[in-house]
Amino acid sequence: MGSLTKLASNSFLVLGRAGMDLYPDPPGTGIEQATRFVSHLGGSSANIAAGLCRHGAAASLVTCVSDDAIGRFALNQLDHYGIDREFVRGVGGEFRNSLALSESRLEGHQTVIYRNGAADFQMSLEDVERPDYSNYSALITTGTVLAAEPSRSAAFHAFERARAAGIPLIFDVDYRPYSWESAQEASQVYSRAGEMSDIIIGNDDEFGFMAGGYDKGLAMAKSLAAGGERIAIYKMGENGSVTFSQAGEFKTSIYPVDALKPVGAGDAFLAGFVASATAGHDLQTCVSRGAASAAIVVTRVGCAPAMPTTQELDIFIASHPGPSTN
C-alpha cells in the first residue's frame, strides 16, 4: 500500500489535546458513588502518542495546555510516557485543559467531559510552523482539532505542511458533537479533512455522519479509497471493521475479550496500526494488530497507561484466537 510504504521511519508528529482523565476507584464504581479517583493522562492525541511510544516509536505532540496545575500535570505525564513536548505551548487567562471523568465499567458506563474554554483550541499557525515536518514519517491527528478556531485553521495549515514535506496524513475522525457549533459545519470540515488524508479511520457513525446519513457511511469510506493510494478503515464496534484501499477491500473481526470499559479502543487501534506499519507488516496484519491493541486497552483501567507494548501485543496475539479477514 502506497501510504504504508511511506512510513519508513519510526517518528511521528501528532496534533491535538493532552488533558487529565479521572477514574473512580476501585474499578466498577460509579461517579456518583466515588470517594476517590485515580488520575491519568487523557486526550485522544496524547493517548495515541503514548501508545506509539509504548511501541518504541518517537512521538512529538503539537498542542496547547493551560498555564496552571492541570496543564503542568499534562506536561509531567507527557514526560512520563516519553512524548516529546517541544511544541507544546502553555496558555494563560481563562483557558483550561480538558478534563474527563470516566468509569471503569460496562453496564451503565458514564463519561463526563469538561471542554469549556479548552486550551488546546488555542493552537495557532505559529505553533504548527515550528516543527520540521521532513523529520517525521507521518502527521497524525484526530478530528477534535478541527472543532474550533484558531485550532482548525492551524490544523489545515499543518496538513499543507505535511503535504509539502511529502509525508502522509493519518486522520482519525473522532467526532465529538459537543465541541461543534453545528452538525452541518462539522460534516463539511471533516469531509475536507478526509479528502486531504492518506489514511482515514472512523467508525460507522462517523462515516455516516460525514456522508449525511448512517446508511451512506460505508459507501463514503469506499469512495475515499477509490482511484488512489488512500486507505479508509470503517470500524463497526463488535462487528469488526472493513478496510478499503486500491488493492480492494477486506473485513476484519475483533478479538473477543472480557472488557472492563468501552473507552480507549480507538486510540489504541490507531497506535497499534501505525506501529505495525512501521515494523513492516502488511495492511491486513496492521489492521489485525490494531484490533488486538484495542482489545487489550478495554480490559485495563485508563487509556494511556493501558496501551500495550509491542511485546505485550505479541503475547496477546499468540494466546488469543485471531480475527478473521475476508
Secondary structure, 3 states (H helix, E strand, C coil): CHHHHCCCCCEEEEECCCEEEEEECCCCCCHHHCCCEEEEEECHHHHHHHHHHHCCCEEEEEEEEECCHHHHHHHHHHHHHCCEEEEEEEECCCCECCEEEECCCCCCCCEEEECCCEHHHHCCHHHHHCCCHHHCCEEEEEHHHHCCCCHHHHHHHHHHHHHHHCCCEEEECCCCHHHCCCHHHHHHHHHHHHHHCCEEEEEHHHHHHHHCCHHHHHHHHHHHCCCCCCEEEEECHHHCEEEEECCEEEEECCCCCCCCCCCCHHHHHHHHHHHHHHCCCCHHHHHHHHHHHHHHHCCCCCCHHHCCCHHHHHHHHHHCCCCCEC
